[in-house]
Amino acid sequence: MSRLYTMQQYVPTDTGHDGDQLELAERHALRRVAGLSTELTDVTEVEYRQLRLERVVLVGVWSGGTLTEAENSLAELAALAETAGSQVLDGLIQRRSQPDPATFVGRGKVTELTDAVAASGADTVICDGELSPSQLRNLEQEIGVKVIDRTALILDIFAQHAKSREGKAQVELAQLEYLVPRLRGWGETLSRQAGGRAGGQGGGVGLRGPGETKLETDRRRIRTRIARLRRDIAGMRAARDTKRSTRQRHGVPSVTIAGYTNAGKSSLLNRLTGAGVLVENALFATLDPTTRRARTTDGREYTLSDTVGFVSHLPHQLVDAFRSTLEEVADADLIVHVIDGSHPDPGAQVRAVREVLTDIGADTLPEILVVNKIDAADPDALIVLRNELPDARFVSAHTGEGIDKLRQVIEQELPRPAVSLRVRIPYVRGDLVSRIRHRGEVTSTEHAPDGTLMDVRVDAALAAELAPFTIDQP
């Protein structure tokens, strides 16, 4: 088992101001203080899992690929742990053909992991993978400290960063679905049972019942809560669908910014639209999608949407819970796929993002590859990326380099209105001229005594409104 005493940090510190940072100040208004944890001896599983991470040791299994890829994965896990508010003390990788079905790292290596935890004084172990309930139970019994996996860590970060009502409901749903199969008893409280004749001699009034244990009661309550959350999210989805259908009915093209977490999607949205959304040098800083209107150089309107970032091995619970949000990506007319140019393995980011896009049915949409953070990237690495991604656009949302060219490419790739018309608009209908310029394309304009002659391309709905003013093409 190899040990990584220095975790690789591949995201540069950005001290610049980017947009309106009031939300960032609010997020930093409450900070965790290390070393103040207490151990509870008689708690439920839900209470146990809500204890905050503090001093952690990381462990991963290298079962395929190169050692560099395994180290990058563990370095990303360290960044996730620090984003969650913990202090990373040590990191270990074991070379195995596949994770051990009983203890993840193998029984012979559990002792070494236990020694590393004792030597560092850690109170939590984070595994770079998704643990089964039996693996989780076996590791905690052997090591004697709390053990969580990559999925639980990501869910914890999402729970911290969710801000909107829909985002909080989606995160809670994902957490509960993850928790149900891993629910188990802690202490004696969950094994108490009363049934039949009140459970024997100690029974009495109020204790006679169906014989349901505390553990079974918790499971039933969690499933009831899951059902309610699904109904609530379905209602919120209806409102989102209404807004989306309104944009589509008005012929407003939609552009979605997608990409790996912390690739600079929110900074890019701020640069393109002046949205002023929260920007933070942390993983999953953005959970709630933001949509802003933008205009092409000829005045045509379109929307730009910032979305939640993706990550390798994204928990399937999150994909399911956030499906209504991710549908913003699937229903877009164009995807701006943002890549972190300063990342040590951008190719792995591209593969992870495209895997999620395939899951949500967005893999066939037009795509513009954008390599961001070129101001912080290694020049030699950028040369390699330019050769590997010849069609990509290289920009820096922080400095503004390449943004104007990217805006031009976006305008060129927007879907064109379907109907070509030649119209004569009376001067008293200036509102129609304005709508044509906002929703369509104007090829030529000529002012005549009886109105404005225009050659235009518009959507079908607007073409129907313009029918009384249509004239034959010359």
C-alpha positions as semicolon CSV with decimal commas, in nm:
position;residue;x (nm);y (nm);z (nm)
1;M;0,000;0,000;0,000
2;S;0,152;0,328;-0,107
3;R;0,108;0,643;0,098
4;L;0,062;0,996;-0,031
5;Y;0,179;1,233;0,240
6;T;0,132;1,543;0,024
7;M;-0,201;1,562;-0,152
8;Q;-0,180;1,721;-0,495
9;Q;-0,372;2,047;-0,530
10;Y;-0,453;2,126;-0,891
11;V;-0,682;2,429;-0,856
12;P;-0,499;2,763;-0,826
13;T;-0,608;3,014;-0,568
14;D;-0,800;3,300;-0,723
15;T;-0,802;3,617;-0,517
16;G;-0,969;3,828;-0,784
17;H;-1,320;3,964;-0,769
18;D;-1,568;3,791;-0,997
19;G;-1,921;3,920;-1,005
20;D;-2,135;3,997;-0,704
21;Q;-1,978;3,808;-0,415
22;L;-2,245;3,877;-0,152
23;E;-2,350;3,511;-0,166
24;L;-1,989;3,406;-0,113
25;A;-1,961;3,626;0,195
26;E;-2,282;3,476;0,327
27;R;-2,150;3,124;0,275
28;H;-1,831;3,208;0,465
29;A;-2,018;3,374;0,751
30;L;-2,040;3,040;0,934
31;R;-1,716;2,840;0,949
32;R;-1,638;2,507;1,109
33;V;-1,389;2,486;1,393
34;A;-1,178;2,170;1,399
35;G;-1,129;1,963;1,710
36;L;-1,465;2,021;1,874
37;S;-1,636;1,694;1,788
38;T;-1,798;1,469;2,046
39;E;-1,877;1,097;2,019
40;L;-2,232;0,985;2,091
41;T;-2,284;0,635;2,229
42;D;-2,656;0,599;2,171
43;V;-2,772;0,767;1,851
44;T;-2,973;0,676;1,547
45;E;-2,809;0,618;1,210
46;V;-2,949;0,946;1,079
47;E;-2,798;1,142;1,368
48;Y;-2,471;0,953;1,333
49;R;-2,436;1,036;0,964
50;Q;-2,502;1,404;1,029
51;L;-2,191;1,444;1,243
52;R;-1,953;1,680;1,068
53;L;-1,629;1,559;0,913
54;E;-1,314;1,680;1,083
55;R;-0,976;1,502;1,068
56;V;-0,976;1,244;0,792
57;V;-0,760;0,977;0,628
58;L;-0,823;0,890;0,265
59;V;-0,792;0,543;0,115
60;G;-0,829;0,430;-0,245
61;V;-0,796;0,110;-0,446
62;W;-0,590;0,122;-0,765
63;S;-0,758;-0,143;-0,977
64;G;-0,698;-0,009;-1,327
65;G;-0,528;0,262;-1,527
66;T;-0,201;0,429;-1,440
67;L;-0,067;0,527;-1,099
68;T;-0,098;0,893;-1,202
69;E;-0,471;0,847;-1,262
70;A;-0,509;0,681;-0,921
71;E;-0,322;0,966;-0,753
72;N;-0,532;1,226;-0,938
73;S;-0,849;1,051;-0,818
74;L;-0,728;1,059;-0,458
75;A;-0,621;1,422;-0,495
76;E;-0,972;1,504;-0,614
77;L;-1,111;1,318;-0,313
78;A;-0,890;1,536;-0,091
79;A;-1,031;1,849;-0,257
80;L;-1,383;1,718;-0,199
81;A;-1,304;1,648;0,167
82;E;-1,164;1,997;0,219
83;T;-1,468;2,148;0,048
84;A;-1,683;1,958;0,298
85;G;-1,493;2,126;0,582
86;S;-1,250;1,852;0,688
87;Q;-0,874;1,842;0,734
88;V;-0,693;1,577;0,530
89;L;-0,416;1,412;0,733
90;D;-0,306;1,120;0,518
91;G;-0,383;0,935;0,197
92;L;-0,324;0,571;0,106
93;I;-0,361;0,370;-0,214
94;Q;-0,363;-0,009;-0,242
95;R;-0,292;-0,195;-0,565
96;R;-0,559;-0,461;-0,620
97;S;-0,731;-0,613;-0,920
98;Q;-1,064;-0,516;-0,763
99;P;-1,187;-0,387;-0,425
100;D;-1,228;-0,650;-0,156
101;P;-1,598;-0,743;-0,124
102;A;-1,577;-0,753;0,257
103;T;-1,353;-0,461;0,358
104;F;-1,279;-0,268;0,034
105;V;-0,900;-0,263;0,090
106;G;-0,854;-0,627;0,191
107;R;-0,838;-0,775;0,536
108;G;-0,460;-0,782;0,545
109;K;-0,440;-0,407;0,484
110;V;-0,706;-0,307;0,733
111;T;-0,447;-0,329;1,010
112;E;-0,217;-0,086;0,828
113;L;-0,509;0,151;0,778
114;T;-0,598;0,123;1,147
115;D;-0,238;0,210;1,241
116;A;-0,241;0,510;1,007
117;V;-0,563;0,635;1,166
118;A;-0,423;0,592;1,516
119;A;-0,092;0,760;1,428
120;S;-0,257;1,063;1,269
121;G;-0,536;1,100;1,525
122;A;-0,806;1,093;1,258
123;D;-1,172;1,043;1,345
124;T;-1,298;0,962;0,993
125;V;-1,188;0,745;0,701
126;I;-1,306;0,833;0,349
127;C;-1,293;0,563;0,081
128;D;-1,251;0,657;-0,284
129;G;-1,547;0,455;-0,410
130;E;-1,900;0,358;-0,313
131;L;-1,909;0,111;-0,024
132;S;-2,171;-0,154;0,021
133;P;-2,352;-0,165;0,357
134;S;-2,146;-0,470;0,464
135;Q;-1,816;-0,307;0,367
136;L;-1,912;0,003;0,563
137;R;-2,005;-0,200;0,871
138;N;-1,694;-0,421;0,857
139;L;-1,452;-0,130;0,820
140;E;-1,605;0,064;1,108
141;Q;-1,591;-0,240;1,334
142;E;-1,227;-0,307;1,246
143;I;-1,093;0,051;1,252
144;G;-1,309;0,191;1,532
145;V;-1,383;0,528;1,367
146;K;-1,648;0,655;1,131
147;V;-1,611;0,544;0,768
148;I;-1,782;0,709;0,472
149;D;-1,745;0,672;0,098
150;R;-1,711;0,911;-0,196
151;T;-2,086;0,917;-0,253
152;A;-2,166;1,022;0,105
153;L;-1,899;1,292;0,084
154;I;-2,045;1,442;-0,232
155;L;-2,392;1,430;-0,082
156;D;-2,263;1,616;0,225
157;I;-2,119;1,893;0,004
158;F;-2,444;1,920;-0,186
159;A;-2,635;1,948;0,144
160;Q;-2,411;2,238;0,250
161;H;-2,437;2,430;-0,078
162;A;-2,804;2,380;-0,168
163;K;-2,979;2,714;-0,148
164;S;-3,312;2,702;-0,331
165;R;-3,615;2,507;-0,213
166;E;-3,586;2,272;-0,510
167;G;-3,214;2,218;-0,458
168;K;-3,260;2,135;-0,091
169;A;-3,540;1,889;-0,169
170;Q;-3,332;1,718;-0,437
171;V;-3,032;1,681;-0,206
172;E;-3,244;1,547;0,080
173;L;-3,404;1,293;-0,154
174;A;-3,063;1,173;-0,272
175;Q;-2,934;1,146;0,085
176;L;-3,233;0,946;0,207
177;E;-3,222;0,706;-0,089
178;Y;-2,855;0,650;-0,016
179;L;-2,922;0,601;0,356
180;V;-3,209;0,349;0,345
181;P;-3,007;0,037;0,254
182;R;-2,733;0,139;0,500
183;L;-2,960;0,203;0,796
184;R;-2,874;-0,005;1,100
185;G;-2,902;0,000;1,477
186;W;-2,673;0,191;1,711
187;G;-2,683;0,112;2,081
188;E;-2,975;-0,058;2,247
189;T;-3,245;0,195;2,156
190;L;-3,303;0,056;1,808
191;S;-3,348;-0,303;1,926
192;R;-3,633;-0,230;2,168
193;Q;-3,953;-0,392;2,058
194;A;-4,303;-0,424;2,199
195;G;-4,558;-0,655;2,048
196;G;-4,831;-0,907;2,122
197;R;-4,895;-0,876;2,495
198;A;-4,684;-0,563;2,525
199;G;-4,361;-0,753;2,483
200;G;-4,386;-0,964;2,798
201;Q;-4,384;-0,880;3,166
202;G;-4,259;-0,524;3,122
203;G;-4,549;-0,418;2,901
204;G;-4,840;-0,200;2,987
205;V;-5,077;0,064;2,861
206;G;-4,940;0,234;2,547
207;L;-4,685;-0,035;2,469
208;R;-4,907;-0,288;2,294
209;G;-4,857;-0,272;1,918
210;P;-4,747;-0,450;1,602
211;G;-4,399;-0,530;1,730
212;E;-4,210;-0,271;1,525
213;T;-3,850;-0,205;1,626
214;K;-3,699;0,143;1,634
215;L;-3,499;0,054;1,323
216;E;-3,813;-0,046;1,135
217;T;-3,984;0,274;1,246
218;D;-3,695;0,482;1,111
219;R;-3,708;0,300;0,779
220;R;-4,081;0,353;0,747
221;R;-4,051;0,723;0,829
222;I;-3,768;0,768;0,579
223;R;-3,969;0,599;0,302
224;T;-4,266;0,824;0,384
225;R;-4,041;1,128;0,363
226;I;-3,898;1,007;0,029
227;A;-4,248;0,975;-0,116
228;R;-4,334;1,329;-0,005
229;L;-4,011;1,473;-0,148
230;R;-4,078;1,307;-0,483
231;R;-4,423;1,466;-0,494
232;D;-4,281;1,808;-0,406
233;I;-4,007;1,784;-0,669
234;A;-4,263;1,676;-0,929
235;G;-4,461;1,992;-0,853
236;M;-4,151;2,209;-0,886
237;R;-4,069;2,035;-1,212
238;A;-4,406;2,143;-1,352
239;A;-4,321;2,507;-1,283
240;R;-3,979;2,466;-1,446
241;D;-4,140;2,300;-1,750
242;T;-4,382;2,593;-1,782
243;K;-4,098;2,846;-1,792
244;R;-3,908;2,634;-2,042
245;S;-4,211;2,591;-2,269
246;T;-4,271;2,968;-2,261
247;R;-3,917;3,031;-2,387
248;Q;-3,959;2,768;-2,657
249;R;-4,296;2,907;-2,765
250;H;-4,142;3,251;-2,807
251;G;-3,860;3,103;-3,012
252;V;-3,583;3,203;-2,771
253;P;-3,280;2,976;-2,828
254;S;-3,126;2,827;-2,513
255;V;-2,756;2,771;-2,446
256;T;-2,645;2,561;-2,149
257;I;-2,300;2,583;-1,989
258;A;-2,202;2,235;-1,872
259;G;-1,878;2,083;-1,752
260;Y;-1,676;1,937;-1,469
261;T;-1,710;2,085;-1,123
262;N;-1,491;2,392;-1,062
263;A;-1,412;2,427;-1,434
264;G;-1,519;2,793;-1,423
265;K;-1,875;2,770;-1,557
266;S;-2,017;3,040;-1,328
267;S;-1,726;3,274;-1,405
268;L;-1,788;3,221;-1,775
269;L;-2,159;3,301;-1,731
270;N;-2,063;3,620;-1,549
271;R;-1,829;3,720;-1,832
272;L;-2,082;3,652;-2,105
273;T;-2,389;3,807;-1,940
274;G;-2,281;4,001;-1,630
275;A;-2,501;3,769;-1,423
276;G;-2,312;3,826;-1,098
277;V;-2,368;3,469;-0,974
278;L;-2,165;3,320;-0,691
279;V;-1,809;3,222;-0,783
280;E;-1,593;3,027;-0,540
281;N;-1,272;2,827;-0,575
282;A;-1,441;2,511;-0,446
283;L;-1,600;2,198;-0,583
284;F;-1,977;2,210;-0,638
285;A;-2,004;2,580;-0,550
286;T;-2,305;2,600;-0,785
287;L;-2,603;2,371;-0,732
288;D;-2,900;2,587;-0,830
289;P;-2,915;2,658;-1,205
290;T;-2,908;3,022;-1,313
291;T;-3,054;3,143;-1,644
292;R;-2,979;3,485;-1,794
293;R;-3,081;3,651;-2,119
294;A;-2,818;3,761;-2,370
295;R;-2,824;3,929;-2,711
296;T;-2,636;3,868;-3,029
297;T;-2,464;4,156;-3,204
298;D;-2,768;4,198;-3,431
299;G;-3,005;4,214;-3,132
300;R;-3,144;3,860;-3,126
301;E;-3,221;3,722;-2,780
302;Y;-3,108;3,389;-2,637
303;T;-3,067;3,243;-2,289
304;L;-2,752;3,121;-2,113
305;S;-2,789;2,874;-1,823
306;D;-2,533;2,772;-1,564
307;T;-2,577;2,417;-1,432
308;V;-2,448;2,196;-1,154
309;G;-2,100;2,060;-1,222
310;F;-2,029;1,697;-1,295
311;V;-1,764;1,475;-1,140
312;S;-1,623;1,131;-1,210
313;H;-1,832;0,855;-1,050
314;L;-2,119;1,096;-0,993
315;P;-2,359;0,917;-0,752
316;H;-2,658;0,779;-0,937
317;Q;-2,881;0,904;-0,654
318;L;-2,782;1,260;-0,747
319;V;-2,844;1,205;-1,117
320;D;-3,194;1,074;-1,039
321;A;-3,275;1,344;-0,782
322;F;-3,143;1,627;-1,001
323;R;-3,301;1,493;-1,320
324;S;-3,549;1,780;-1,344
325;T;-3,259;2,026;-1,317
326;L;-3,042;1,833;-1,562
327;E;-3,326;1,841;-1,812
328;E;-3,228;2,204;-1,867
329;V;-2,920;2,059;-2,036
330;A;-3,110;1,797;-2,236
331;D;-3,357;2,058;-2,370
332;A;-3,094;2,310;-2,474
333;D;-3,028;2,409;-2,835
334;L;-2,653;2,430;-2,776
335;I;-2,413;2,306;-2,505
336;V;-2,102;2,501;-2,408
337;H;-1,881;2,227;-2,260
338;V;-1,628;2,391;-2,027
339;I;-1,296;2,218;-1,949
340;D;-1,046;2,317;-1,680
341;G;-0,723;2,380;-1,869
342;S;-0,520;2,379;-1,545
343;H;-0,637;2,030;-1,446
344;P;-0,369;1,756;-1,467
345;D;-0,600;1,527;-1,670
346;P;-0,851;1,729;-1,877
347;G;-0,928;1,425;-2,091
348;A;-1,071;1,243;-1,790
349;Q;-1,295;1,544;-1,720
350;V;-1,428;1,538;-2,077
351;R;-1,505;1,165;-2,054
352;A;-1,682;1,203;-1,717
353;V;-1,900;1,490;-1,842
354;R;-1,994;1,314;-2,165
355;E;-2,088;1,003;-1,969
356;V;-2,343;1,205;-1,769
357;L;-2,465;1,382;-2,085
358;T;-2,530;1,039;-2,235
359;D;-2,726;0,933;-1,925
360;I;-2,962;1,231;-1,955
361;G;-2,998;1,206;-2,335
362;A;-2,800;1,519;-2,421
363;D;-2,512;1,351;-2,606
364;T;-2,652;1,430;-2,952
365;L;-2,687;1,807;-2,902
366;P;-2,452;2,055;-3,075
367;E;-2,149;2,121;-2,855
368;I;-1,880;2,386;-2,828
369;L;-1,571;2,277;-2,635
370;V;-1,423;2,557;-2,425
371;V;-1,090;2,521;-2,245
372;N;-1,102;2,766;-1,953
373;K;-0,838;2,893;-1,708
374;I;-0,567;2,926;-1,972
375;D;-0,414;3,202;-1,757
376;A;-0,339;2,942;-1,487
377;A;-0,254;2,647;-1,713
378;D;0,092;2,523;-1,800
379;P;0,191;2,652;-2,149
380;D;0,324;2,312;-2,256
381;A;0,001;2,143;-2,144
382;L;-0,197;2,396;-2,349
383;I;0,004;2,306;-2,660
384;V;-0,087;1,942;-2,610
385;L;-0,454;2,034;-2,559
386;R;-0,461;2,243;-2,876
387;N;-0,339;1,939;-3,071
388;E;-0,582;1,699;-2,901
389;L;-0,881;1,936;-2,923
390;P;-0,837;2,133;-3,247
391;D;-1,199;2,255;-3,247
392;A;-1,192;2,382;-2,888
393;R;-1,194;2,749;-2,792
394;F;-0,933;2,859;-2,538
395;V;-1,042;3,131;-2,298
396;S;-0,988;3,276;-1,952
397;A;-1,304;3,380;-1,774
398;H;-1,084;3,547;-1,513
399;T;-0,890;3,778;-1,748
400;G;-1,138;3,791;-2,036
401;E;-0,899;3,649;-2,293
402;G;-1,081;3,479;-2,581
403;I;-1,429;3,572;-2,454
404;D;-1,520;3,789;-2,755
405;K;-1,430;3,513;-3,001
406;L;-1,629;3,261;-2,795
407;R;-1,932;3,492;-2,802
408;Q;-1,907;3,507;-3,182
409;V;-1,891;3,128;-3,207
410;I;-2,197;3,092;-2,985
411;E;-2,390;3,335;-3,206
412;Q;-2,290;3,143;-3,519
413;E;-2,398;2,809;-3,372
414;L;-2,740;2,926;-3,252
415;P;-3,027;2,764;-3,442
416;R;-3,164;2,990;-3,714
417;P;-3,535;3,073;-3,731
418;A;-3,723;2,847;-3,970
419;V;-3,937;3,085;-4,176
420;S;-3,808;3,341;-4,429
421;L;-4,037;3,636;-4,502
422;R;-4,047;3,975;-4,670
423;V;-4,275;4,206;-4,477
424;R;-4,395;4,565;-4,482
425;I;-4,453;4,685;-4,126
426;P;-4,655;5,007;-4,081
427;Y;-4,473;5,273;-3,886
428;V;-4,742;5,259;-3,618
429;R;-4,641;4,897;-3,544
430;G;-4,296;4,961;-3,411
431;D;-4,361;4,688;-3,154
432;L;-4,351;4,427;-3,431
433;V;-4,018;4,559;-3,559
434;S;-3,876;4,533;-3,209
435;R;-3,997;4,174;-3,166
436;I;-3,855;4,075;-3,503
437;R;-3,514;4,206;-3,403
438;H;-3,527;4,032;-3,064
439;R;-3,658;3,695;-3,181
440;G;-3,544;3,667;-3,542
441;E;-3,284;3,767;-3,795
442;V;-3,304;4,076;-4,014
443;T;-3,133;4,040;-4,351
444;S;-3,220;4,383;-4,495
445;T;-3,418;4,692;-4,399
446;E;-3,561;4,965;-4,621
447;H;-3,781;5,257;-4,523
448;A;-4,073;5,318;-4,763
449;P;-4,347;5,582;-4,747
450;D;-4,603;5,333;-4,620
451;G;-4,385;5,137;-4,378
452;T;-4,060;4,949;-4,315
453;L;-3,965;4,683;-4,569
454;M;-3,774;4,396;-4,406
455;D;-3,632;4,061;-4,517
456;V;-3,642;3,846;-4,204
457;R;-3,615;3,493;-4,066
458;V;-3,850;3,425;-3,774
459;D;-4,002;3,134;-3,584
460;A;-4,336;2,987;-3,687
461;A;-4,535;3,160;-3,411
462;L;-4,409;3,506;-3,504
463;A;-4,449;3,427;-3,875
464;A;-4,820;3,369;-3,813
465;E;-4,850;3,714;-3,653
466;L;-4,668;3,872;-3,946
467;A;-4,891;3,706;-4,205
468;P;-5,109;4,022;-4,265
469;F;-4,794;4,222;-4,345
470;T;-4,624;3,970;-4,572
471;I;-4,548;4,065;-4,933
472;D;-4,416;3,853;-5,218
473;Q;-4,045;3,807;-5,248
474;P;-3,897;4,007;-5,541
